[in-house]
Amino acid sequence: WLKCFGAPRVRNPQSVDSMAGDGDVKPKAPSKPRIDAIDGCRFALVLPIVVAHFARFSTSNERLLKILTQENVLVGGFFVISGYVAAYTSTKLGERAADEKKLARPELFFWQKVMGYYPLHFVSTLAFTPMFVWVERQFKTPWTTTAFRAFLSFSMLQAWFPKEAEIWNQPTWFLSALTFSNLTMPAILPRVAELSKVGLRKLFYALTAVSVLQKMSYSEAARFHQHNISTKRKQYPLIWNLTRFHPFWALIEMTMGIAACREVMLDMEEDKKKSRVNPIVWFAAAYGTLLLRLSDKLDFNDGLVRSTLFVPLYTKFLTSVHRDCISENPSAITKFF
């Protein structure tokens, strides 16, 4: 607006620079190329997750169910992408610094992020509230409990309560966990942006280790193996709920995405000239881990697969796509996404 109406038009900007002293000329910051492929990568996560939510009602074939119902593994990729995009848009390219303008007002940064999805969440929840309440009444749920669940759903706090998070509009626990993570971004982004490439790798490895440790703790304590779908024993997956959608673990995966993106953003010219593995290799490796459910010998639950294999490999896929997207000759999979 200022360029159009608030300032005189200059036909030759160089002439203006030549009138200023050398000390007055500021070096132009490198511009960020648009990385459309990163957003496109969400499709490869959305499709199997949507299929998973309907597969249980579509077939009784146990092997098919084992392959098709892995939404709790794939959702880790969404948190990584969320952190990746936040880092790319809110930190400086080629510099170990955050974008001060983007993070100058933390409350505005948080509000803009949340308002990208809350209006639709509010409208859809409001539209289906009569149905949710009707179901509650069929089970003779006390009105106080129904009101509490409504409050959690509208306020997006449900992910903090493992017993209540999926009673109303099951998939929205993701938005609840994402909202908490977005709240912390103004504090986390500047700290991670200050790290060198070596520091970023150490941070990524440390966060992976913490995530794996928690999944191992869950596996030892609960013995609730997700791949054993045909079990007849009644399950109470409260510990599993704390493992798969607690906001703190979502924050861990988002920060892993931030660290991965920052490492690419600090690439020097010599780094860009190095030969790279085709992104399709990392894509195949990440999604190939989903086949572990078919094994009767390797008793990996979804939490272990997600933390030890899928998230690290999927993150390598994202960084590979990122570098490939800004290269002179992107690969076929990058062009597809």
N, C-alpha and C positions, 0 to 999 in steps of 0.2 A: 504494500500500500504506500509506504514512504517513497519507494522508488518511483511509483507512478505519479503521485500527487504531492509529495512533501519535499522533493529535492529537484534541482535542475538537472536536466538530462545532459550527459557528457558524451560526446561522440568519440572522443579519443582518450580513454582513461590513462594511457601512458604519458600523455602530455601533463596530466595532473601530477603523476608520480615524479616527473622530471622537475617540476617546480618545487617539490619538497626536498629537504635535505636527506642524505643517506640514512641518517639516524631516525628519520620519521617513517621510513618505509618498513612495514611489517611483512615478514615472509608469509605467504599464503599457505594456510593449512591444507594438507592433502584432502581431496574430496573422497567421500566414501562411495564406491560403486554399489548399485542396488543388487542385492543377492536374492533374486526371486526364487532360486532353487531351494533355499532353506525353508521358505514358506511352503513350497510345493512338497517338501518331504513330509509334511503333516498328513498328506493324503495316504501315504503308506502306513500310517499309524491309525488314521480314522477308519479306513475301510475294514481291517480285521477286527477292530474294536466293536464297530457296529454289527458285524457278522456274529461276534461272540455273544452279544446281548440277545440275539435271536436263535442262536444255534441250539441252545438247550431245549427249545420248544419245537425244533425242526427234525431232530434225529435222536435215536437211542443208541446209535453205533458208538461204542466206547472209544474206539481209536479216533474216529472223527471228532468226538467231543474233546479228546485230549489235545488235538491239533487246533481246533477252532475256538476254544474258550481260554485264551491267554491274554485277556485284556489287562490283567494285573501285572503282566510283564511289560506289555507294550506302552502302558501309560507312563512309564518312566521316561520314555523318549519325549513325551510332551513337556515334562518339566525341564528336561535338558534343553529343548528348543526354546522354551520360554526364557530361560536364563541366557541362552545364546543370543537371542534377538535383543534382550535388554542390554547386554554388554555392547552389541554392535551399534545400537542407536544412542547409547548414553555414555560412551567413552571415546577417547580420541584415537584416530588411526595413526599408527606409527609412533605414538607417544605413551609414556607410562603415566597417564592422567585420565581422569573422568571429565566429562563435558560439564563445566560449571553451570552453564546456562540451563541445562536439562535438570540438574539436581539442586539448583539454588533454593528452590522451595519444595522441600520433601513432601509436604501435605498435598501440593498441587500435582506432583509426580504420581503419588499414590492415587489421588482422586481420578486423574486421567486414565490410569491403568484400569481401575475398577469400573469406571463408567463405560469402558469398552465392552463390558459383558453384563453388568448388573441390570440395566433396564430390561433387557430381554429375559433375564432370569426372574426379575420381579413380575413381569407381565405373565410369563408362562406359569409361574408358581401360583399367582393370583387366579389365573383362569382354571387351574386344576385343583385349587383348594377344596371346592365342594366335593370332589371325588375322593380326595385324601381323607377329609373329615367323615364322609360316608363310610369308608372302609374302617376307619377307627371305631365308628359306632357299631359296625358289625361284630367287632371283637370286644365290644363293651369296654373300650379304653376310657379311663377317667378323663373328664374334660381338662383337668389340670395338665395331664400328660400330653393331650392333644395340643393344647395351647403352647406348651413348652416346645414341642416338635415344630409347630408353626413358627415360633420365634427363631429357632435355630435355622430353619430353612430360609426365612426372609432375611435374616441377619448374616447368613453364610458363615455360621459358626459350627455347622454340623460335623465337620471333620475332626473336631476336638472331642467328640463324644462317640466312642466306638459302638455303643448300643443303639444310637439314634440316627447315625449318619445316613443310613440308606432306607429309612422308613418312608420318607417323602422324597420323590424324584431322585432316585438312586445315583445317577451319574454326577449330580451337582456337588458331591463331596470334593470333586476335583477343583471346582471354583472356590470352595471354602479353603482348601489348602493353598491354592494359588494366591488368594487374597492375602493370607498371612505372609507369604513369601514376598509379594509385591510391597507390603508394608515395610519390610526390612531392606529392600533394594537401595534406597538412598544412603543407607549406612554401609552396605556391603560393597556396592559397585566401586566407590572411590578407593577402598582398601585393596580390593583385588586388582584394580587398574594400576596401582603403584608397583606391582610385582614385576620382576623380570621374567623371561621365558623359563629359566630354571626354577624360579619361585612358583610360577604357575603350574609347572609339572608336579612339583612337590605337593602343592595344594591339592591338585587333582588326585594324586595317589593317596594322600592322607584322607580326603573325603571318601574315596572309594573304600579304604580300609575301615573307616567308621561305619559306613553303610553295610559292608559285608559282616562286620562284627555284630551289628544289630540283627541281621537276618540269621546269622548262626545262633545267636541267643534265642531268637524266636523258635528256630527249628529244634533246638535242644529242649526248650521249655514246653512247647505246645505239641510237637510231633503231629502237626496238622498238615500233612503232605497234600498239596493241592492236586497233584496229578492222579491221585487215587480217587477218581470221581465216583466210582461205583461202590464206595464204602457204604455199608448199611448202618454203621455206628452213628448215632446222633452227635452232631458237632456244635460247639459253641465258640465260634471263631472271633472272640473279642480280642485276643492277642494278635490274631491275624489282621484284624481291622486296624489295630494300632500300628502294625508293621506296614501295611500297604498304603494307607492314606493319612497317616498322622502328618500334620503340617510341617513338623520339624524335618522329617525325612524328605518331604517335597522340597524344602529349602536346601537340603544337602544336594539334591540332584540339580536344582536350578543353579546353585553356585558352581557345580561341576561344569555346567554349560557355559557359565560366565568365564571360568578359567580357560576352557577350550577355545572359546572365541577370541579371548585376549591374546592367546598364543599366536593365532593366525594374524591378528591385527598388528602384531609386532614383527612380522616377517620383514626382513631386509631384502634388497634386490638379489643378493646371492642366494637367499632362501627360496625366492620365487623361481630361480633357474634350476633348482634341484629336480631330479626326476621323482615322480610321485606314483604311488600305487593307484590304479584305477579305482574310483569310488565304488564301483559295482562289487569289488572284492570285499570291502568292508560291509557293504549292504548285505551280501550273501552270507557273510560270517555272522552278522548280527541276527538276521532272521533265521539262520540255520540253527541257532541255539534253541529255537522253539521246538525242534524235533527231539530234544532230550526227553520230552514227556513220553515218547514212545518206548523209551528204554525201561525195562523192568529191573535192571541192575543198578543204574545210576538214579538214586532216589532223590532227585533235585526237586524242591518245591519252587513255586513261582518267585518267592522272595530271593532265594539264592541265585536262580537263573538271572533275574533282573539285575541284581547288584554285582555279581561276579563276572557276568558275560555280556548280557544284552546292553546295558547302559554304557559300559566302557567301549564296546565295539560300535554301538550306534553313534557314540560321540566321535569316534574316529571317522565314521562315515560322514558326519556333518562337517568336520574340519576338512576332510578330503574334497567334499562337494564344494565347500567355500573356496578353497584354493583353486579347484578346477574351474569354477564359475568365472573367476577373474583372470584365467589364463587365456592365451590367444586361441587355443583350440580345445574347448570343453568336450568331454566325453559324451557318449550317447545318453547315459543315465542322467547326467547333469542337465542336458538339454530337455530331457523328458520332464524332469521335475520343475 
